Amino acid sequence: MERLITIGLRKSHRIRIDSQIKKGSDLMNSHIPPEVVYSSGQTNIGALFHQRVAAHPDHIAVVEGSRVLTYNQLEDRSNRLAHLMMDLGLGKGDRVGLLARNCAEYVEVELAAAKAGTIVAALNWRLGNRELRHCVQLVEPKMIIVQPEFVATLDRLELPDSQRIEMGEAYENRLAYLPSEYPVQDTDPEDGMVILYTSGTTGLPKGALISHRAMLARAMCFASEMEIPVGDNFIAWPPFYHMASTDQSLATLLRGGTVYVVDGYLPERIVEILETVTTRFLILMPGMVGPFVEYLNAHDVKPKGVAIVGAMADLVPREDIAAVTRFFNAPYLNTFGATETGLPPATGSLIAVGVAPTSFSKRQSAFCEVRLVDPDDNDVPVGAPGEVAVRGPTVFSGYWNADDVNKQDFRGGWFHMGDVMRRNADGTLDYVDRLKYMIKSGGENIYPAEIEQVLLNDNRITKAVVVKQPDKKWGEVPVVFIVSQDSTLTVEGIENICKKDLSSYKRPKAVYFIEEEDLPRSTTGKIQRHELENRLK
């Protein structure tokens, strides 16, 4: 029988995936309805966490500073919050906006939504007003849960009315009077669970819908590919609005481990944890590896035990990789994943202790298929660059309310990542570039189009071209070339325009004024960004 799975939950948002229930001859010769067999193979993140609690209710689930939640307590709180969502009229597929720094509540909101059948839209509090307004309006949340410090931010956005719950005393009081029983809901693994935002070539963030199926598969990949022990600890210091903390924290909780929540890169707190507990994987991001090594050496840190460190090796200075692996006596993780795909398609290879690598060739992840294709979607030969097309259980369910983008990116039944790689004779993969120009700065993706649009809104600017420049600390940073006929426009003026509508990490780190005729162009008139990059050397 054919079963149509629709993803996105509203007709205007959906992409369609055909899923077939396999008809084995033995099954068909029996009198068991195929849909019953299909149902027995389904589960969801809320149900799996609920089952995990029964295994060890008193084990520590989440630690945030002096605050400690056992599995039983996290179950209780997330159950109550799930009931609150349902009592307030939120149904299956409704969105819950979450605007908060890293905190224990972040985990319980995600688990509560998983139990209630709603979808958490993880909002980036670092965004400027224009970007944040877009992210909220895109998903049309029926409820927004917000930390007190961001209430004024929400007010400035002048959004349509929605139910708002402020963390703190009122939040706690509401939970106290709600049922603590696990809410049994009919949640399909293909139902959406979390929306994580990722920048797009159109200049504004896109909402990537992660299903229960994908989140479960990511947890299994995390455990398998990196040999994570049952009950291991994870330090969630990257922001939860990115996959780095959300994916791995949920994976840790599904396997009985403890999540140590840290509000960003706070070396003192991270070190305090490292000297207390062991962890298989310590995630480190470009931009903080060098300073972290300096801090470790300056404070005579004695970690209890770390087995693997790092992420995104391509963007980290090679000597920093060698130094941090020497300090922990642990190899560096050479990653290539994405919000849309999780750790796959090429995360898992390790850079040996003390090595300043000359190559960043990566091993293809298990549990995914990878093709490298040309512009006509034909496979390229070994050694030739091609766009990465991937399929497998970790892949997301499409961008929210972006039918045209989904049609293009999921063509042929494969997700086309927009990244270009080259397969080597030994099967490893080398990263080449973005199919469409992108800047990777300290773990954040920056698209020039977004910065250029903000600048071009000022009528004094005729042309703005953003390119990437290598940076020892951040890997890459944006810089901008400006064409203007207004002689009064200054570097400070450009910086002020950017401060108004762009997050700090997206603001150009240098401004160059240039004449229109000096912009390098191809024979078809397109500006050649790489030529501008060469002028910076």
C-alpha positions in Angstrom: 0.0 0.0 0.0 1.1 3.6 -0.6 1.1 6.0 2.3 1.5 9.7 1.7 3.4 11.5 4.4 2.9 15.3 4.4 5.4 17.5 6.1 4.9 21.0 7.2 1.4 20.5 8.5 -0.3 23.2 6.6 -1.0 22.9 2.9 0.9 26.0 1.9 3.9 24.7 3.8 4.1 21.1 2.7 6.5 19.2 0.7 5.4 15.7 -0.3 7.3 12.5 0.3 6.0 9.1 -0.9 6.6 6.4 1.6 5.8 2.8 0.8 5.1 0.1 3.3 7.0 -2.9 2.1 4.9 -6.0 1.4 6.9 -9.1 2.3 5.3 -12.3 1.0 5.0 -13.8 4.5 3.2 -10.7 5.8 0.8 -10.6 2.9 0.0 -14.3 3.4 -1.0 -13.6 6.9 -4.1 -11.7 8.0 -2.2 -8.9 9.8 -3.1 -5.5 8.3 0.1 -3.8 6.9 -0.8 -0.6 8.6 -0.7 -2.4 12.0 2.8 -3.6 11.2 3.8 -0.1 10.1 2.5 1.4 13.3 4.5 -0.9 15.5 7.7 0.5 13.9 6.9 4.1 14.8 8.0 6.2 17.8 8.8 9.8 18.6 11.2 11.8 20.8 8.7 12.5 23.6 7.8 8.8 24.0 11.4 7.7 23.9 12.4 10.2 26.6 9.4 9.1 28.7 10.6 5.5 28.5 14.1 6.5 29.4 12.9 8.1 32.6 11.5 4.8 33.8 15.0 3.2 33.5 16.7 5.6 35.9 14.4 8.3 37.3 16.9 9.6 39.8 19.8 10.0 37.4 20.9 13.6 36.7 19.5 14.8 33.4 20.4 18.5 33.2 22.8 20.7 35.2 22.8 24.5 34.8 25.2 26.0 37.3 23.8 25.1 40.8 20.5 23.9 39.3 20.1 20.2 38.9 17.2 18.3 37.4 16.9 14.5 37.6 15.2 12.6 34.8 12.1 12.3 36.9 12.0 16.1 37.5 12.6 16.9 33.8 9.8 14.4 32.9 7.5 16.1 35.4 8.2 19.6 34.2 8.0 18.8 30.5 4.8 16.9 31.1 3.2 19.9 32.8 4.4 22.3 30.1 3.0 19.9 27.4 -0.4 20.0 29.2 -0.2 23.8 29.3 0.4 24.0 25.6 -2.7 21.8 25.0 -4.8 23.6 27.5 -4.1 26.9 25.7 -5.4 25.4 22.5 -2.2 24.4 20.7 -2.7 21.3 18.6 -0.6 19.0 16.4 1.8 21.0 14.3 1.3 24.4 15.9 4.4 26.3 16.5 5.9 27.5 19.8 8.4 30.3 19.5 11.3 30.1 22.0 13.4 33.2 22.6 16.0 32.5 25.2 19.6 32.1 26.0 20.9 28.6 26.9 19.1 27.5 30.0 17.6 24.3 31.5 14.1 25.5 30.3 15.3 25.2 26.7 15.5 21.4 27.0 12.2 21.1 28.8 10.4 23.2 26.2 11.7 21.0 23.4 10.7 17.9 25.2 7.3 19.3 26.1 6.6 20.2 22.5 7.7 16.7 21.4 5.1 15.3 23.9 2.3 17.7 22.9 2.9 17.3 19.1 3.8 21.0 18.7 6.9 22.4 17.0 9.5 24.6 18.7 10.8 27.5 16.6 14.2 28.1 18.1 14.7 31.9 17.7 18.1 33.4 17.6 18.3 36.2 20.2 21.4 37.7 18.5 19.4 38.7 15.4 18.6 42.3 14.6 15.0 43.4 14.7 14.4 43.0 11.0 15.8 39.4 10.9 14.0 38.3 14.1 10.7 39.7 13.0 11.0 37.7 9.8 11.8 34.5 11.7 8.7 34.9 13.9 6.3 35.9 11.1 7.6 33.0 8.9 6.3 30.3 11.3 3.3 32.1 12.8 3.6 30.8 16.4 0.5 30.4 18.5 2.7 30.8 21.6 6.0 32.4 22.4 8.0 31.5 25.5 10.5 34.2 26.3 13.2 35.0 28.9 12.5 38.3 30.7 15.5 40.1 29.2 14.0 39.6 25.7 10.4 40.8 26.4 11.3 44.3 25.3 12.9 42.9 22.1 9.6 41.2 21.3 7.7 44.4 22.0 9.8 46.3 19.5 9.0 43.8 16.8 5.3 44.9 16.8 4.1 41.4 16.0 0.5 40.2 15.8 -0.9 39.1 19.2 0.0 35.6 20.3 0.0 33.9 23.7 3.2 34.8 25.5 4.7 33.1 28.5 7.6 34.7 30.3 10.0 32.5 32.1 10.3 33.1 35.8 7.9 33.2 38.6 4.7 33.3 36.5 6.0 30.4 34.4 6.7 28.3 37.5 3.3 29.1 39.0 1.5 28.0 35.9 3.4 24.7 35.8 2.7 24.0 39.5 -1.1 23.6 38.9 -1.0 21.4 35.8 -1.1 17.6 35.6 2.3 15.8 35.7 1.1 12.7 33.9 2.7 11.9 30.5 0.3 13.1 27.8 -0.2 10.3 25.3 -0.4 11.9 21.8 -0.6 10.3 18.3 2.6 11.7 17.0 4.1 10.3 13.8 7.9 10.2 13.4 7.5 12.3 10.3 5.8 15.1 12.3 7.9 18.2 12.8 9.6 18.7 16.1 12.0 21.7 15.9 12.5 24.5 13.4 16.2 25.7 13.3 16.9 28.7 11.3 19.6 28.8 8.6 20.7 31.7 6.5 19.7 31.7 2.8 21.0 33.1 -0.4 17.9 35.4 -0.5 19.3 37.2 2.5 16.9 36.3 5.3 16.9 33.1 7.4 15.1 30.0 6.3 13.3 27.7 8.8 14.6 24.1 8.6 12.0 21.7 9.9 13.5 18.8 11.8 11.2 15.8 12.3 11.1 13.3 15.1 12.5 10.7 12.7 15.4 12.9 11.8 16.2 13.9 15.4 16.2 10.2 16.4 18.4 9.3 13.5 20.8 12.1 14.4 21.0 10.7 18.0 21.8 7.3 16.7 24.5 8.7 14.3 26.0 10.7 17.2 26.2 7.6 19.3 27.4 5.2 16.6 29.8 7.4 14.6 31.5 8.9 17.6 31.3 5.8 19.9 29.5 7.7 22.6 29.1 5.6 25.7 25.7 5.1 27.3 25.2 7.7 30.1 27.9 10.0 28.7 28.0 13.7 29.6 27.7 16.6 27.1 28.6 20.2 27.6 26.0 22.3 25.7 27.7 25.7 25.5 26.9 26.5 21.8 23.5 28.2 21.5 20.5 25.9 21.5 19.1 27.7 18.5 21.8 25.8 16.5 22.0 22.1 15.9 25.3 21.8 17.9 23.5 21.9 21.2 19.9 20.9 20.4 20.8 17.7 18.4 23.5 16.5 20.8 21.6 17.4 24.0 18.6 15.4 23.0 20.8 12.5 21.8 22.5 12.5 25.3 19.1 12.5 27.1 17.8 9.6 25.0 20.7 7.5 26.1 20.7 8.3 29.8 23.4 10.9 29.9 23.7 14.3 31.6 23.6 17.6 29.7 25.6 20.5 31.3 24.1 23.7 30.1 26.4 26.7 29.7 25.2 30.1 28.4 27.7 30.5 25.6 31.5 30.4 25.6 32.3 30.9 29.3 35.8 29.3 29.7 35.6 29.4 33.5 32.4 27.4 33.6 33.4 25.0 30.9 36.7 24.3 32.7 34.8 23.8 36.0 32.8 21.0 34.4 35.8 19.5 32.6 37.6 19.1 35.9 34.6 17.4 37.4 33.2 14.9 34.8 34.4 13.1 31.8 33.0 13.6 28.3 33.5 11.7 25.1 33.1 14.8 22.9 33.9 18.4 23.7 32.6 20.6 20.9 34.9 23.5 20.1 34.1 26.1 17.4 36.3 28.3 15.1 37.2 31.5 16.8 37.4 30.2 20.3 40.0 27.3 19.9 43.1 29.5 20.2 41.8 31.7 23.1 40.6 28.5 24.9 44.0 26.9 24.6 45.6 30.1 26.1 43.1 30.0 28.9 43.7 26.3 29.6 47.5 26.8 29.8 47.3 29.9 31.9 45.1 28.3 34.5 46.8 24.9 34.9 43.6 23.1 34.0 43.4 19.4 34.8 40.5 17.9 32.8 39.1 14.6 34.1 38.8 13.1 30.7 38.0 14.1 27.1 38.2 11.7 24.1 37.5 13.9 21.1 37.6 17.7 20.7 36.6 20.2 18.1 34.5 20.8 15.0 34.8 22.5 11.6 38.5 21.9 11.3 38.8 23.6 7.9 38.1 27.0 9.6 40.5 26.6 12.5 44.2 27.7 12.3 46.3 24.5 12.0 48.6 25.3 14.9 45.5 25.8 17.1 44.3 22.3 16.2 47.7 20.8 17.1 47.8 22.8 20.4 44.3 21.8 21.6 44.8 18.2 20.8 48.1 18.1 22.6 46.5 19.7 25.7 43.6 17.2 25.9 45.6 14.3 24.4 42.6 13.8 22.2 42.2 13.9 18.4 40.3 16.7 16.6 37.0 15.9 15.0 37.0 16.8 11.3 33.3 17.6 10.7 31.1 18.4 7.7 27.4 18.5 8.5 24.6 21.0 8.3 21.5 22.1 10.1 19.6 20.3 7.3 21.5 17.0 7.6 22.8 16.8 11.1 26.3 15.3 11.5 26.2 13.6 8.1 27.3 13.6 5.3 31.0 13.6 6.3 31.6 13.8 10.0 33.8 11.3 11.8 37.3 11.4 10.6 39.9 12.4 13.2 43.0 14.6 13.1 45.7 12.9 15.2 47.0 14.5 18.4 49.7 17.1 17.9 49.2 17.3 14.1 49.0 20.6 12.3 47.0 19.1 9.3 47.9 19.8 5.7 44.8 18.0 4.5 41.2 18.1 5.7 39.9 15.1 3.7 36.8 13.7 5.4 35.2 10.3 5.8 31.7 9.8 4.5 29.3 9.3 7.4 27.5 6.0 7.8 23.7 6.0 7.5 23.5 8.3 4.6 24.0 8.2 0.8 26.1 10.8 -0.9 26.3 11.8 -4.6 28.5 14.5 -6.1 26.7 15.9 -9.1 27.1 18.4 -12.0 24.6 21.2 -12.9 22.5 18.6 -14.7 22.5 16.3 -11.7 24.8 13.7 -13.3 27.3 12.0 -11.1 30.8 13.5 -11.5 33.8 11.2 -11.8 36.3 10.6 -8.9 38.5 13.6 -8.5 36.1 16.1 -10.1 34.2 18.7 -8.0 30.4 18.3 -7.7 27.5 19.5 -5.6 26.8 17.4 -2.6 23.4 15.6 -2.8 22.5 13.5 0.2 19.7 11.3 1.4 19.1 9.4 4.6 17.2 9.4 7.8 18.9 12.4 9.3 17.8 14.7 6.5 15.3 17.5 7.5 11.8 17.8 6.1 12.2 21.0 4.1 12.2 24.7 4.7 9.1 26.1 6.3 6.8 27.9 3.8 9.3 27.8 1.0 7.8 25.6 -1.7 9.9 26.9 -4.5 13.1 26.4 -2.6 12.1 22.9 -1.5 11.2 21.9 -5.1 14.7 22.9 -6.3 16.7 21.6 -3.3 14.9 18.2 -3.1 14.9 17.5 -6.8 15.2 13.9 -7.8 14.6 12.7 -4.2 17.9 13.9 -2.9 18.7 17.0 -0.8 21.1 19.2 -2.7 23.2 21.0 -0.1 24.7 23.8 -2.2 28.2 22.7 -1.1 30.8 21.5 -3.6 33.1 18.6 -2.7 35.6 16.3 -4.5 35.7 12.5 -3.9 39.3 11.1 -3.7 40.4 7.7 -5.0 40.4 6.4 -1.4 36.7 7.4 -0.9 37.4 10.4 1.3 35.8 13.8 0.5 37.5 17.2 0.2 35.5 20.4 0.6 35.8 22.8 -2.3 33.5 25.7 -1.8 29.8 26.8 -1.6 27.9 26.5 -4.9 26.6 29.9 -4.0 29.0 32.2 -2.2 28.9 31.9 1.6 31.1 33.1 4.5 31.7 30.8 7.5 32.7 32.9 10.5 33.3 31.3 13.9 30.7 28.6 13.3 28.1 31.0 11.8 27.0 31.1 8.2 26.9 34.5 6.6 25.6 35.1 3.1 26.7 38.3 1.4 23.2 39.0 -0.1 21.8 39.7 3.4 24.5 42.3 4.2 24.3 43.8 0.7 20.5 44.2 0.9 20.8 46.1 4.2 23.4 48.5 2.7 21.6 49.0 -0.6 18.5 50.2 1.4 20.5 53.4 1.9 20.1 55.6 -1.3 23.6 56.9 -0.9 25.0 53.5 -1.9 25.0 52.5 -5.5 26.6 49.1 -5.2 27.7 46.9 -2.2 29.7 43.8 -2.8 30.6 41.6 0.2 33.4 39.1 0.1 35.2 36.9 2.6 38.6 37.5 4.0 40.7 34.9 5.9 40.9 35.6 9.6 43.1 33.9 12.1 40.6 33.9 14.9 37.2 33.4 13.1 38.3 31.5 10.0 36.6 34.0 7.7 35.1 37.4 8.1 33.0 39.6 5.8 34.4 42.8 4.2 32.6 45.1 1.8 33.4 47.1 -1.3 31.2 50.2 -1.7 30.3 52.2 -4.8 28.9 55.6 -3.8 28.5 59.0 -5.5 28.1 60.7 -2.2 31.5 62.0 -1.1 30.2 62.6 2.5 29.6 58.9 3.1 32.4 57.5 5.4 33.5 54.2 6.8 31.8 55.2 10.1 28.6 55.8 8.2 28.7 52.3 6.6 29.3 50.8 10.1 26.3 52.7 11.5 24.0 51.4 8.8 25.1 47.8 9.6 24.7 48.2 13.3 21.1 49.1 12.9 19.9 45.9 11.1 22.7 43.3 11.3 24.0 41.0 14.0 27.5 41.9 15.2 29.1 38.8 13.6 27.5 39.8 10.2 28.9 43.3 10.1 31.7 43.9 7.7 35.1 44.0 9.4 36.5 46.3 6.8 35.0 48.8 4.3 36.6 49.7 1.0 35.3 52.4 -1.4 35.7 51.6 -5.1 34.7 53.1 -8.4 32.0 51.3 -10.4 34.4 50.7 -13.3 36.9 49.0 -11.0 34.6 46.2 -10.0 35.8 43.0 -11.8 33.1 41.5 -13.9 32.7 38.4 -16.0 31.8 38.5 -19.7 28.2 38.2 -18.7 28.4 41.2 -16.4 28.5 39.3 -13.0 30.7 40.7 -10.3 33.6 38.3 -9.7 33.9 38.1 -5.9 37.1 36.0 -6.0 38.9 38.8 -7.9 38.0 41.2 -5.2 39.3 38.7 -2.6 42.6 38.6 -4.4 42.9 42.4 -4.0 42.9 41.9 -0.2 45.9 39.7 -0.2 
